[in-house]
Amino acid sequence: MKNIAIICGGDSGEYDISIKSGRVVGAHLDRSKYKGWLLEVKGNEWFYEHTEGQKHVVDKNDFSLNVEGDHIRFDGVFNAIHGTPGEDGKIQGYLDMLGIPYTSCGVDSSALSFNKHLCNKFISAYGISVANSVTFRKGEKINPEEVIDTLGLPLFVKPARSGSSVGVSKVHTADRFDEAVQKALAEDEQVLIEEFIAGRELACGLVNKGEELIVFPLTEIISKKDFFDYEAKYTEGMASEVTPASVDADVEQDIKTLSAFLFRQMGCKGFVRFDYILGERGLYFLEVNAIPGITEESLLPQMANAFGMSITELFTIAIDNLFE
């Protein structure tokens, strides 16, 4: 039986969601094949908490544990950290140096997918439509009038590197612009300001099973708020998630084909979710989630279930990939 470290937590506004994701992985792990160890990561504190409440600190020299006299070395890592340092390539680089395999995308694709500005540049290079945008770094002068003249209202103000819509605002009037920028800069040193594109929000999840790429049924997200923000994502009753989405067959095929293409081109691995807006002007790429939510209520498990795959099977596929 192989030892699997389930890492969760992190150093972003997604900390609580990541802890929940990690616990779900632990609860649904195939215990006939793997022994899971839930490791919490927060800043310099990396630890395993025993059932009696005792904390065992991770030895970062070799990513191991000493528990009741036993030296635990890990055969693989299930990465359930949403946000930094698990979704932006930092922990991946550390694990690569130690030669420990992990379930998520590698350093390059993680860093690329997590930075919305760079990811949009990469995606648009293939002729794929993305929203018009401008970016600024902390300390740079931003002229609200020029930005609004360029992108119109409403518009979105986002941290370039964040997830779960943390720090994201939809700005309808010019007097709320500065407040939205400061909110975004509180999460990241770079702010991305995008035009608003009206349309249906559609998501496509994928997982590789060895060399085979499984593409799940699409989900349509219908938020009961102004947009699919943090509250709508994690508060019951604030959004409807329809799986499979009711879309024309040609639209469904286009999204699935495009998602599979991007999965390969970006060098993704494990399970990933691509999000799109289907508007009057066609299909627009929205973002890619290299470590999407994986609680029972999250989109990806819903998609897997509609495909006929249990959450345990989904997790087992991701871990089995490490040892093929």
Secondary structure, 3 states (H helix, E strand, C coil): CEEEEEEEECCCCCHHHHHHHHHHHHHHCCCCCEEEEEEEEECCEEEEECCCCCEEECECCCCEEEECCEEEECCEEEECCCCCCCCCCHHHHHHHHHCCCECCCCHHHHHHHHCHHHHHHHHHCCCCCECCEEEEECCCCCCHHHHHHHHCCCEEEEECCCCCCCCCEEECCHHHHHHHHHHHHCCCCEEEEEECCCCEEEEEEEEEECCEEEECCCEEEEECCCCCCHHHHHCCCCEEEECCCCCCHHHHHHHHHHHHHHHHHCCCCCEEEEEEEEECCEEEEEEEECCCCCCCCCHHHHHHHHHCCCHHHHHHHHHHHHHC
